[in-house]
């Protein structure tokens, strides 16, 4: 399996912002390894 997940995210508004945020939250909560979230602009 993976040793670490690196996820790039950007702030989005409205429904898409909620959806992307919820996916990131689920990955952080349920991943079996460390997760690094990097915000891109």
C-alpha positions as CSV (number, residue, x, y, z in Angstrom):
1,X,0.0,0.0,0.0
2,X,0.9,3.7,0.0
3,X,3.1,5.2,2.6
4,X,1.6,8.6,2.3
5,X,-1.1,10.4,0.3
6,X,-0.5,13.9,-1.0
7,X,-3.7,15.7,-2.1
8,X,-3.8,19.0,-4.0
9,X,-6.9,21.1,-3.2
10,X,-8.1,24.6,-4.0
11,X,-10.8,26.6,-2.4
12,X,-14.0,26.4,-4.4
13,X,-17.3,28.0,-3.6
14,X,-20.8,26.7,-3.6
15,X,-21.7,23.1,-4.0
16,X,-18.4,22.1,-5.6
17,X,-16.5,23.5,-2.7
18,X,-18.6,21.5,-0.3
19,X,-18.1,18.3,-2.3
20,X,-14.4,18.6,-2.7
21,X,-14.0,19.5,1.0
22,X,-16.0,16.4,2.0
23,X,-13.9,14.1,-0.2
24,X,-10.8,15.5,1.4
25,X,-12.2,15.1,4.9
26,X,-13.1,11.4,4.2
27,X,-9.6,10.7,2.9
28,X,-8.1,12.2,6.0
29,X,-10.4,10.3,8.4
30,X,-10.3,6.9,6.7
31,X,-6.9,6.6,5.2
32,X,-4.6,3.9,6.5
33,X,-1.6,6.2,6.1
34,X,-0.6,9.8,6.6
35,X,-2.3,12.4,4.4
36,X,-0.7,15.7,3.3
37,X,-3.1,18.3,1.9
38,X,-1.5,21.0,-0.3
39,X,-3.5,24.1,-1.3
40,X,-2.8,25.3,-4.8
41,X,-3.8,28.7,-6.1
